[in-house]
Every structure is written in structure tokens, then in C-alpha cells.
Amino acid sequence: MMPFFLHTDIIEDLYSPRTAAMDFVSELVRKRGKGNLQKFIQFIVEIFMRYNEASIEVKPYRQKDGALLAIGTLCDRLKQTDPYKAELERMLVQHVFPEFSSHVGHLRAKAAWVAGQYAHITFSDQDNFRKAMHCVISGLRDPELPVRVDSVFALRSFVEACKDLDEIRPILPQLLDEFFKLMGEVENEDLVFTLETIVDRFGEEMAPYALGLCQSLAAAFWRCMASSEADDEVEDSGALAAVGCLRALSTILESISSLPHLFIQIEPTLLPILRRMLTSDGQDVYEEVLEIVSYLTFYSPTISLDMWSLWPLMMEALNDWAIDFFENILVPLDNYISRGTEHFVTCKDPDYQQSLWKGLSSVMTDQNMEDSDIVPAPKLIEVFFQNCKGQVDHWVEPYLRLTIDRLRRAEKPYLKSLLVQVIANVFYYNPSLTLAMLHKLGVATEIFNLWFVMLQQVKKSGKRVNFKR
């Protein structure tokens, strides 16, 4: 069965009476609030009173729904305005809480949504906060899907506002079970954002659930991709939800960063996503994908051969279309070289050293590249010589030639500093070989003169202009 996809069509939204009403109320209160806010709130209160007084057969359910929508829409204004801000908790207890048990599904959904809007107010009675939060959590098991989705949306605010996580901790396993079920039914970015907030708040405590969460998020990611590819109408929403899945995966990996053994378990689940999205198919989510690669290459006990298979994809993208992501690509490439030095140096099929040279030389010799575009290139050359000491003598001359050529064309002081630092790092790698090579190239005096001039340049404050740390 295909999962139900909840999304908002921007064009449809423009013609929605509900959206128009919310916008009208917001604008009315924002521009003419002094004379109209009190009248409008009185109008809402009258609807609440008529609803409470009417028998169940004739209750104005639609009017109550609209009134709750208005109260939620005006949340930010009411939280700041006397005398209303002192009455918000009582309003929730009297007019919102009862709808959590309403037999009308859309009112249960609206109660959850409004409660979420006000989750961050200061409750004089913490029991009221607890009651609202537990009603929202119960809404995750509601028979009506819209109620479950609005409950997920609201839960994010309650998790953020919760001062004592012991309120949630005992039911965390059951809560996550509900998330797993819901992720199989609906593709919705709010679901992912709420999950991300839970992971962020509980940190390492999520370790027992990390693998299951990653598997569910990976499955949700593939469903989002399939939905957006199959139906143009949900393309934007599918892409947004897919980005949310990737962000949540990064949040989980960050939360378990001190538990490297878990990365070994999670890696096989994520590799198919990484292989697909490190190609041009992943241009819209490339930054998020590179962040996941960075976590896996930094925190895993070792970099697996499967992870090494991603290197050619990143270099191919860099050489083709991904120059705007060079700063992001720098991070995993640094991890490969610094944490997998032996494999990087010894492997010849593929030849990672040659691959790196091809990419960096292409970028640094491109006459159309601005100084700011190539900043990661000298940083990677530094990583190369810092980590491969005594093993890459044959690269000293090519990289020195490349660096000196680009230094002569550099205009921005920051890039000049980075390029001189490359030469400094080659000296650190092998002082005698580097000096001999500079003499061979006939640039030793030129380079040292420039270096010393840059060292002596200071601002009026006395701080260095170059080589800042």
C-alpha cells in the first residue's frame, strides 16, 4: 500500500479560505490591533461560550474549529499582550483541553495544534503542561490520520519546552514505536523535524534506538524520492521531506558520536543513499549527504572499503558540477586522508593520490575561478603533506609548482596566506627536499621575500594581517 502523502500546495494555499482568513486576522491585528484586537477576542470568546452552552446535537463545531484556528494564529501577539497573556493557561484548560476527547476528529486535531502553539508559555501549574503534553502524545495513536499528524507537529514544541525529560523518558520506547508506525503511513516533514528534536534533546540516550531510527528514516527517504519522482505535484514536498530525513540522520549520528561501534552497524543502511545522492541526482541535498559522509568517515573506528568507494563519486562531482560544495567536500576528503592514510597512500586502483592531484590542479589552474572559489584546495594540500610524511616525495615538485603559480595570481590576502602555508607545510614534510626544489625552480628568493613581507604586515591594532589563527 502506498503511504499517504501530506503536503501543502502553495498555489492551492493562495486560494484557500482558511489561509485567507488566517492572513486577514494576522494583518488586522498587526496593523490595527489597538482598536480591533479586543473586539476580535470578544467575538472568539462568544463563540466559545455558545459552543459550551449548546447541547451536543447542535454544537457549532465548525465555529469552534475556526475560533481555535484564530487563537492559534494569534499566538505570538497574545503571548505578549496584556491582559491576554495572563489568561492563556486558563483558556487552554477551559476551551482547548476538552477537545482532546471530542468525538469530532477535526477538533481533536485542532486542539493538538493549538496546544503546540502555546507549549512554550509559562504554566503556573505544571500539571497543565503535563496534561497537554500527554494528550498530544496520546494523539499519536488516534484513529484519524490528520489528528496523528497534528499531534506530531505539536509534540515538537512540547519536547522543546519540556524542562524535565523524565516526563518523556519512561515512555520513549513506546513513543518511538508510534513514530516508526507513522513513518510507514505518511511522508511529512513535521514528523521528521519532531523526531530530530527528540534525538537532539535525548542525545546518547538514543543509542539503543539509533539503528532502528536510521533504518526507518532511510526507508522514509526512499519513499519520499519515489513519490516526488512519480508525481510532479508532490515533487517539492517530497524533496523537502527527503531533506528532513537526511538532517535527522545527521542528528542521530551526532548524538552517538562517542559510540563508534554503532557507526559500523548503521553504515550499510546509509550507503545506498550516499551512493545515489553523491551523483548529480543529489544536487538538491548534496550538503546534507556530505555531512553524513563526514560523520561516518570521522567517527567510525576505521574507514571501510565501502566508504572508500564514495571518494571517486565526490571527486567526479567536484570536477564536473559541485565546485559550489567544495568547502563541504573538503571535510570528508580530509577525513579519508588523515584517518585512512595507509590506504590512501598504498592503493593504486583507484589511485587516490592521482585523483586528488587531478581535482586540485584542475581547480587551481582554472583561470575563471575566483580566489574565494578555491580556498579549500590549499587546505587539502596541507592535509596531504601533514599526514603522508616521508611517503609522497614525488609529489613535492608538482604541488610546489602548482602552489607558486597560483600564488602569483592570487589577489585576496587570505588565499595568499593559505598558499604560503602550503609551502610551509611542504617544508615541514621535508625541509631539505623543499629548499632544493625551490632553488631548482629558481623561486627561493622570491618566495622567502614574500613570506617575510607578509609576516611583517600588521594592522593598527598590532594584530597580524596574514597567517591568522
Buried (B, 14 or more C-beta within 10 A) or exposed (E): EEBEBBBEEEEEEEEBEEEEBBEEBBEBBEEEBEEBBEEBBEEBEEBBEBBEEBEEEEBEBEBBBBBBBBBBBBBEBBBEBEEBBEEBBEBBBEBBBEBBEBEBBBBBBBBBBBBBBBBEBEBEEEEBBBBBBBBBBBBBBBEBBBBBBBBBBBBBBBBBBBEEEEBBEEEBEEBBBBBBBBBBBBBBBBBBBBBBBBBBBBBEBBBEBBBEBBBBBBBBBBBBBBBBEEEEEBBBBBBBBBBBBBBBBBBBBBBBBEEEEBBEEBBEBBBEBBBBBBEEEBBBBBBBBBBBBBBBBBBBEEBBEEBBEBBEBBBBBBBEEBBEBBEBBBBBBBBBBBBBBEBBBEBEEEEBBEBBBBBBBBBBEEEEBEBEBBBBBBBBBBBBBBBBEEBBEEBBBEBBBBBBEBBEEBEEBEBBBBBBBBBBBBBEBBEEBBBBBBEEBEBBEBBEEBBEEBEEEEEEEEEBEBBEE
